[in-house]
Amino acid sequence: MLRVRTLSPVRSPISADSERRAADVLQQTTPPDAAASDLGRLLSESDTLEFFQWPWANGYGTLEHDNLPAFFQPFACYSVRTQDVSLPPEVSQLLDDNGGAIDRCCLYLYDDTVALLQLDVSFQADEAQLCELLGGHRLDGALSRLARVVYDKVVYPAFHEYAIGFGKNKRAGSIDSLGYLRDPKKLTVFRDVSFDSEEPPESYVLWTGRYVLTQPGTLESPLGDHLRTWASYADSKEALLEERQFVGSGNILAIAEDVESQADNWLRGLSVCQLYNAILSIYGGILKSSYSELNDYASARRRSRDLHRLMSDITRTLDHLEFTRLEFNEAITGVQAERANVVRAAYTAWNLEELIHNSLERTNLIRSRIARLLEARKAELNRSVELILAGIGGVAVIDLFISLTTASRSLDQDDIPGVLDVFEWLQPDGSIALSSTILVLISVYIYLAKR
């Protein structure tokens, strides 16, 4: 028998006031049991979705606990019934030919519009068939297609119902009494998702990661050789037995005496890494879109109010990215026992450090772009103020010349040469012309000096 477990990050309408939730959990202002009870009603239970409690305790009680921040704890968990899902012919044929069956399907709802879809598929076939199954990419493609079909046919309709009914009934808005969940139609950071349509976009299933756990003895058989090839492991059997695991970009092979126990450890460890990997991927698209918008604002004449609104939205996005990075750092510090090895292996294999660095670099680029735009707008405002002040000063100069001309004609002769005697010879039109000429010369001087 061969059991392949998959974990697919998918988009959901669930997004919360993450910072407040983190603070409330830290201060224990919300009883965990009461919160879980309310959160369980996020999605309508049906013949295909059944709520269950997150099966792992949090904190530092024993080595079976992980001290995860609230951001990396799911809001709710659901068992997904797949028996009535109509599978594509290629998936159905592959399962039939190799004695395949879906052992388990679960949905874990996290924050920031990300959920994790777990599918465990077992194959009851002889070794030769299993070796053939692992050859090529047919198995990987079928499992990815299976995850997409389950999402399209079962998960997305529940998300669609939640999104269109948010705030209109007690079920969709029950948790809103805690002040956490945001209206899916009014998201400020994750504006790239919408669940108004009846059909889900292709991009809402981000990817499907696959992992196989097997006993050490399997590596001595032809099936073990095919498993190493399936995971793209190029080293020796002995090295794999010593390392106990190999994490590839999409396929993972792990060795354990107690396969079932280790399966839970891998699910818990990979959930942390897959969740944050998905968030980084989503943020990559959001940051690119934000930078493009900034370029549009730089090349077009837009109202300052629109620019400040955009910059406020982008700043909120960047601040939340920093928050998720700190939560992830806390999460990878809080995992224990074998799960710590899982997290470290995935963190290294998936280059999460480089992905985080790239996100921060893009963040710095956007922040500097915002600063330059604000500086440019400030310079434009300063020039406008200067023009207004120059206009006021010009009027004052002209008024001064006219006043001097008028005063020189109204005073009695005192036979003492002075400034008024000069203006006595000027006509009012001459005073205006002279003052205007002086004003133009001053303006030209200031312009040349600024250049």
C-alpha positions as CSV (number, residue, x, y, z in Angstrom):
1,M,0.0,0.0,0.0
2,L,1.1,3.6,-0.7
3,R,-0.5,6.6,0.9
4,V,0.2,10.0,-0.5
5,R,-0.8,13.1,1.6
6,T,-1.3,16.5,0.0
7,L,-1.6,20.0,1.4
8,S,-3.0,22.7,-0.9
9,P,-3.1,26.4,0.1
10,V,-6.4,27.9,-1.3
11,R,-8.0,31.3,-1.1
12,S,-10.9,32.0,1.2
13,P,-13.0,35.0,2.2
14,I,-11.8,34.8,5.8
15,S,-9.8,37.7,6.9
16,A,-9.6,39.2,10.4
17,D,-8.3,42.0,12.5
18,S,-5.2,40.0,13.1
19,E,-3.5,42.4,15.4
20,R,-6.5,42.6,17.7
21,R,-7.0,38.9,17.7
22,A,-3.3,38.3,18.6
23,A,-3.7,40.7,21.5
24,D,-6.9,39.2,22.8
25,V,-5.4,35.7,22.7
26,L,-2.3,36.9,24.6
27,Q,-4.5,38.5,27.2
28,Q,-6.9,35.6,27.2
29,T,-9.9,37.9,26.9
30,T,-11.8,35.3,24.9
31,P,-12.3,31.8,26.4
32,P,-10.9,29.3,23.8
33,D,-13.9,26.9,24.0
34,A,-16.4,29.8,23.5
35,A,-14.3,31.2,20.6
36,A,-14.1,27.8,18.9
37,S,-17.8,27.3,19.3
38,D,-18.6,30.6,17.5
39,L,-15.9,30.0,14.9
40,G,-17.3,26.6,14.1
41,R,-20.3,28.3,12.7
42,L,-18.4,30.3,10.1
43,L,-19.5,28.0,7.3
44,S,-22.8,26.3,7.1
45,E,-22.5,22.6,7.9
46,S,-24.0,20.3,5.3
47,D,-23.7,16.8,3.8
48,T,-20.3,17.7,2.6
49,L,-18.8,19.9,5.4
50,E,-18.7,18.9,9.1
51,F,-17.0,21.0,11.8
52,F,-14.5,19.5,14.2
53,Q,-12.2,20.9,16.8
54,W,-8.6,21.6,16.0
55,P,-7.1,18.4,17.4
56,W,-3.8,19.8,18.8
57,A,-3.5,21.8,22.0
58,N,-1.4,24.9,22.0
59,G,1.2,26.2,24.5
60,Y,4.2,24.6,26.2
61,G,2.4,21.9,28.2
62,T,4.2,18.8,26.8
63,L,6.3,18.0,23.7
64,E,3.0,17.3,21.9
65,H,2.2,21.0,22.2
66,D,3.4,23.8,20.0
67,N,3.3,27.4,21.1
68,L,1.9,28.9,18.0
69,P,0.7,32.6,17.8
70,A,-3.0,33.1,17.1
71,F,-2.2,33.9,13.5
72,F,-1.0,30.3,12.9
73,Q,-4.0,28.7,14.6
74,P,-6.9,28.0,12.4
75,F,-10.3,29.7,13.0
76,A,-12.1,26.5,12.2
77,C,-11.6,23.0,10.8
78,Y,-14.0,20.9,8.6
79,S,-14.1,17.4,7.4
80,V,-15.0,17.4,3.7
81,R,-17.1,14.6,2.3
82,T,-15.9,13.7,-1.2
83,Q,-17.9,10.6,-2.0
84,D,-20.4,12.5,-4.0
85,V,-17.9,14.7,-5.9
86,S,-17.8,14.0,-9.6
87,L,-14.1,13.4,-10.4
88,P,-12.5,14.1,-13.8
89,P,-12.1,11.0,-15.9
90,E,-8.3,11.0,-15.7
91,V,-8.4,11.2,-11.9
92,S,-11.1,8.6,-11.6
93,Q,-9.3,6.2,-14.0
94,L,-6.0,6.5,-12.0
95,L,-7.8,5.7,-8.8
96,D,-9.6,2.8,-10.3
97,D,-6.5,1.3,-11.9
98,N,-4.5,1.4,-8.7
99,G,-7.0,0.7,-6.0
100,G,-7.0,4.3,-5.0
101,A,-9.3,5.9,-2.4
102,I,-9.6,9.2,-0.6
103,D,-9.0,8.3,3.1
104,R,-9.3,11.8,4.4
105,C,-10.2,15.3,3.3
106,C,-10.0,18.3,5.7
107,L,-10.3,22.1,5.4
108,Y,-8.4,24.4,7.8
109,L,-9.5,28.0,7.8
110,Y,-6.7,30.5,8.6
111,D,-6.4,34.3,8.5
112,D,-5.5,36.5,5.6
113,T,-7.8,34.8,3.0
114,V,-5.8,31.5,3.1
115,A,-7.1,28.1,3.9
116,L,-5.3,24.7,3.8
117,L,-7.0,21.8,2.0
118,Q,-5.7,18.4,3.1
119,L,-6.2,15.2,1.0
120,D,-4.9,11.8,2.0
121,V,-5.1,9.3,-0.9
122,S,-4.1,5.6,-0.5
123,F,-3.4,3.1,-3.3
124,Q,-4.0,-0.6,-2.7
125,A,-1.9,-2.2,-5.5
126,D,1.0,-4.5,-6.0
127,E,4.6,-3.2,-6.0
128,A,4.9,-3.2,-9.7
129,Q,1.8,-1.1,-10.2
130,L,2.9,1.3,-7.5
131,C,6.3,1.7,-9.1
132,E,4.6,2.4,-12.4
133,L,2.3,4.9,-10.7
134,L,5.2,6.8,-9.3
135,G,6.9,7.1,-12.7
136,G,6.5,10.3,-14.6
137,H,4.2,13.0,-13.5
138,R,0.8,11.3,-13.9
139,L,0.3,10.9,-10.1
140,D,1.3,14.5,-9.3
141,G,-1.0,15.9,-11.9
142,A,-3.9,13.8,-10.8
143,L,-3.5,14.8,-7.1
144,S,-3.3,18.5,-8.1
145,R,-6.4,18.1,-10.2
146,L,-8.2,16.3,-7.4
147,A,-7.5,19.1,-5.0
148,R,-8.8,21.6,-7.5
149,V,-12.0,19.7,-8.1
150,V,-12.7,19.3,-4.4
151,Y,-12.2,23.1,-4.0
152,D,-14.3,24.0,-7.0
153,K,-17.2,21.6,-6.2
154,V,-17.3,21.6,-2.4
155,V,-15.2,24.3,-0.7
156,Y,-15.8,27.3,-3.0
157,P,-19.6,27.1,-2.9
158,A,-19.4,27.3,0.9
159,F,-17.1,30.3,0.7
160,H,-19.4,31.9,-1.8
161,E,-22.4,31.4,0.5
162,Y,-20.4,32.9,3.4
163,A,-19.2,35.9,1.4
164,I,-22.6,36.9,0.0
165,G,-24.4,36.3,3.4
166,F,-21.8,38.1,5.6
167,G,-23.7,40.3,8.0
168,K,-27.1,39.3,6.7
169,N,-27.6,36.4,9.0
170,K,-26.4,35.2,12.4
171,R,-24.4,32.3,11.0
172,A,-22.2,34.3,8.7
173,G,-21.7,37.1,11.1
174,S,-21.7,35.2,14.4
175,I,-18.0,35.8,15.0
176,D,-18.3,39.4,14.2
177,S,-19.5,40.0,17.7
178,L,-15.8,39.4,18.7
179,G,-14.8,42.2,16.3
180,Y,-12.4,40.0,14.4
181,L,-13.7,39.1,11.0
182,R,-13.9,41.6,8.1
183,D,-16.6,41.9,5.5
184,P,-15.2,40.0,2.4
185,K,-16.5,42.8,0.2
186,K,-14.6,45.5,2.1
187,L,-11.1,44.1,2.5
188,T,-8.4,46.7,2.6
189,V,-5.3,44.6,2.2
190,F,-6.4,41.5,0.3
191,R,-8.4,43.2,-2.4
192,D,-7.3,40.7,-5.0
193,V,-10.0,38.2,-4.0
194,S,-13.7,38.2,-4.6
195,F,-16.3,35.5,-3.9
196,D,-19.3,37.1,-5.6
197,S,-19.0,34.9,-8.7
198,E,-20.6,31.5,-8.9
199,E,-17.4,30.0,-10.3
200,P,-13.9,30.2,-8.7
201,P,-10.9,31.6,-10.6
202,E,-8.2,29.1,-11.5
203,S,-5.7,31.0,-9.3
204,Y,-7.6,30.4,-6.1
205,V,-5.9,27.0,-5.6
206,L,-2.3,28.2,-5.3
207,W,-0.5,24.8,-5.5
208,T,-0.5,21.3,-4.2
209,G,2.3,19.9,-2.1
210,R,2.7,16.1,-1.7
211,Y,4.4,14.0,0.9
212,V,4.9,10.3,1.5
213,L,5.9,8.7,4.8
214,T,7.3,5.2,4.7
215,Q,9.2,2.8,6.9
216,P,13.0,2.4,6.5
217,G,12.6,-1.1,5.1
218,T,10.8,0.3,2.0
219,L,14.0,1.9,0.8
220,E,15.5,-1.6,0.2
221,S,12.8,-2.5,-2.3
222,P,12.2,-1.3,-5.9
223,L,9.4,0.8,-4.5
224,G,11.9,2.7,-2.4
225,D,14.0,3.4,-5.5
226,H,10.9,4.8,-7.3
227,L,10.0,6.9,-4.2
228,R,13.5,8.5,-4.2
229,T,13.1,9.3,-7.9
230,W,9.6,10.6,-7.3
231,A,11.0,13.0,-4.7
232,S,14.0,13.9,-6.9
233,Y,16.4,12.6,-4.2
234,A,19.8,12.1,-5.9
235,D,21.9,10.9,-2.9
236,S,22.3,7.4,-1.5
237,K,19.8,5.3,0.5
238,E,22.2,5.4,3.4
239,A,22.2,9.2,3.4
240,L,18.4,9.3,3.3
241,L,18.1,6.9,6.2
242,E,20.4,9.1,8.2
243,E,18.6,12.3,7.3
244,R,15.2,10.7,7.7
245,Q,13.6,13.2,5.3
246,F,14.0,15.0,2.0
247,V,12.0,18.1,1.2
248,G,11.7,18.9,-2.5
249,S,10.0,21.8,-4.1
250,G,6.7,19.9,-4.5
251,N,7.3,16.3,-3.3
252,I,8.5,15.2,0.1
253,L,9.8,11.8,1.2
254,A,10.1,11.1,5.0
255,I,11.3,7.9,6.8
256,A,9.7,6.9,10.1
257,E,9.2,3.8,12.2
258,D,5.8,5.0,13.4
259,V,4.3,6.4,10.2
260,E,1.0,7.5,11.6
261,S,2.5,9.5,14.4
262,Q,4.9,11.1,12.1
263,A,2.2,11.9,9.7
264,D,0.6,14.2,12.2
265,N,4.0,15.9,12.9
266,W,4.4,16.5,9.2
267,L,0.9,17.9,8.8
268,R,1.4,20.3,11.7
269,G,4.9,21.4,10.6
270,L,4.0,21.8,7.0
271,S,0.9,23.7,7.8
272,V,3.0,26.5,9.3
273,C,5.3,26.7,6.4
274,Q,2.7,26.3,3.7
275,L,0.5,29.0,5.2
276,Y,3.3,31.5,5.4
277,N,4.7,30.5,1.9
278,A,1.2,31.1,0.5
279,I,1.0,34.5,2.2
280,L,4.3,35.5,0.8
281,S,3.2,34.5,-2.7
282,I,0.0,36.5,-2.3
283,Y,1.8,39.5,-1.0
284,G,4.2,39.3,-4.0
285,G,1.2,39.9,-6.4
286,I,-0.2,42.6,-4.1
287,L,3.1,44.5,-3.9
288,K,3.6,44.3,-7.6
289,S,0.1,45.7,-8.2
290,S,0.7,48.5,-5.6
291,Y,4.0,49.5,-7.3
292,S,2.2,49.6,-10.7
293,E,-0.5,51.9,-9.2
294,L,2.2,54.2,-7.8
295,N,3.7,54.4,-11.3
296,D,0.3,55.3,-12.7
297,Y,0.0,58.1,-10.2
298,A,3.5,59.4,-11.0
299,S,2.8,59.6,-14.7
300,A,-0.8,61.0,-14.5
301,R,-2.2,64.1,-12.8
302,R,-4.3,62.8,-10.0
303,R,-5.9,64.5,-7.1
304,S,-3.8,64.6,-3.9
305,R,-6.7,63.1,-2.0
306,D,-6.6,60.0,-4.2
307,L,-2.8,59.7,-3.8
308,H,-3.0,60.0,-0.1
309,R,-5.8,57.3,0.0
310,L,-3.6,55.0,-2.1
311,M,-0.6,55.6,0.1
312,S,-2.6,54.9,3.2
313,D,-3.8,51.6,1.7
314,I,-0.2,50.6,0.7
315,T,1.2,51.6,4.1
316,R,-1.4,49.4,5.8
317,T,-0.5,46.5,3.5
318,L,3.2,46.9,4.3
319,D,2.7,47.2,8.0
320,H,0.6,44.0,8.0
321,L,3.3,42.2,6.0
322,E,5.8,43.1,8.8
323,F,3.3,41.8,11.3
324,T,3.0,38.4,9.6
325,R,6.8,38.1,9.4
326,L,7.1,38.6,13.1
327,E,4.3,36.1,13.8
328,F,6.1,33.5,11.6
329,N,9.3,34.1,13.5
330,E,7.4,33.4,16.7
331,A,5.7,30.3,15.2
332,I,9.0,28.6,14.0
333,T,10.4,29.3,17.5
334,G,7.4,27.7,19.2
335,V,7.2,24.4,17.3
336,Q,8.7,21.4,19.3
337,A,10.0,17.9,18.9
338,E,10.0,16.4,15.4
339,R,7.9,19.2,14.1
340,A,10.8,21.6,14.6
341,N,12.8,19.4,12.2
342,V,10.0,19.5,9.7
343,V,9.8,23.3,9.8
344,R,13.6,23.7,9.5
345,A,13.7,21.3,6.5
346,A,10.8,23.1,4.7
347,Y,12.2,26.5,5.6
348,T,15.5,25.7,4.0
349,A,14.3,23.7,1.0
350,W,11.7,26.3,0.0
351,N,14.1,29.2,0.4
352,L,11.7,31.0,2.7
353,E,14.4,33.2,4.0
354,E,15.1,34.4,0.4
355,L,11.3,34.9,-0.2
356,I,11.0,36.9,3.0
357,H,14.1,39.0,2.0
358,N,12.6,39.6,-1.5
359,S,9.3,40.7,0.1
360,L,11.1,43.1,2.4
361,E,13.2,44.4,-0.5
362,R,10.0,45.1,-2.5
363,T,8.5,46.7,0.6
364,N,11.5,49.0,0.8
365,L,11.2,49.8,-2.9
366,I,7.6,50.8,-2.5
367,R,8.3,52.8,0.7
368,S,11.0,54.8,-1.1
369,R,8.7,55.3,-4.1
370,I,6.0,56.7,-1.8
371,A,8.6,59.0,-0.2
372,R,9.6,60.3,-3.6
373,L,6.0,60.9,-4.7
374,L,5.3,62.7,-1.4
375,E,8.4,64.8,-1.9
376,A,7.4,65.6,-5.4
377,R,3.9,66.6,-4.3
378,K,5.5,68.7,-1.5
379,A,7.7,70.4,-4.0
380,E,4.7,71.2,-6.2
381,L,2.9,72.6,-3.3
382,N,5.9,74.7,-2.3
383,R,6.0,76.1,-5.8
384,S,2.3,76.9,-5.7
385,V,2.8,78.7,-2.4
386,E,5.8,80.6,-3.8
387,L,3.7,81.7,-6.8
388,I,0.9,82.9,-4.5
389,L,3.4,84.8,-2.4
390,A,5.1,86.2,-5.4
391,G,1.7,87.4,-6.7
392,I,0.9,89.0,-3.4
393,G,4.4,90.6,-3.3
394,G,4.0,91.9,-6.9
395,V,0.6,93.5,-6.1
396,A,2.2,95.1,-3.0
397,V,5.1,96.5,-5.1
398,I,2.8,97.9,-7.7
399,D,0.6,99.4,-4.9
400,L,3.6,100.9,-3.3
401,F,4.7,102.7,-6.5
402,I,1.2,104.0,-7.1
403,S,1.0,105.2,-3.5
404,L,4.3,107.0,-3.8
405,T,3.3,108.6,-7.1
406,T,0.0,109.8,-5.6
407,A,1.7,111.1,-2.4
408,S,4.3,113.0,-4.4
409,R,1.6,115.0,-6.1
410,S,-0.4,115.8,-3.0
411,L,2.4,117.2,-0.8
412,D,3.6,120.8,-0.8
413,Q,7.0,121.8,-2.2
414,D,9.7,121.6,0.4
415,D,12.7,122.3,-1.8
416,I,14.4,119.2,-0.3
417,P,15.3,116.5,-2.9
418,G,14.0,113.0,-1.9
419,V,12.3,109.9,-3.1
420,L,8.9,111.5,-3.6
421,D,10.5,114.1,-5.9
422,V,11.5,111.2,-8.2
423,F,8.0,109.8,-8.3
424,E,6.6,113.3,-8.9
425,W,7.9,113.1,-12.4
426,L,6.3,109.7,-13.1
427,Q,2.8,109.3,-14.3
428,P,0.7,106.6,-12.7
429,D,1.0,104.4,-15.8
430,G,4.7,104.9,-15.7
431,S,4.8,103.7,-12.0
432,I,2.9,100.6,-12.9
433,A,5.2,99.9,-15.8
434,L,8.3,100.5,-13.7
435,S,7.1,98.3,-10.8
436,S,6.0,95.5,-13.2
437,T,9.5,95.6,-14.9
438,I,11.2,95.3,-11.5
439,L,8.9,92.5,-10.5
440,V,9.7,90.6,-13.8
441,L,13.4,91.0,-13.3
442,I,13.1,89.7,-9.7
443,S,11.1,86.7,-10.9
444,V,13.6,85.9,-13.6
445,Y,16.4,86.1,-11.0
446,I,14.6,83.7,-8.7
447,Y,13.9,81.2,-11.5
448,L,17.5,81.2,-12.7
449,A,18.7,80.8,-9.1
450,K,16.4,77.8,-8.5
451,R,17.7,76.1,-11.7
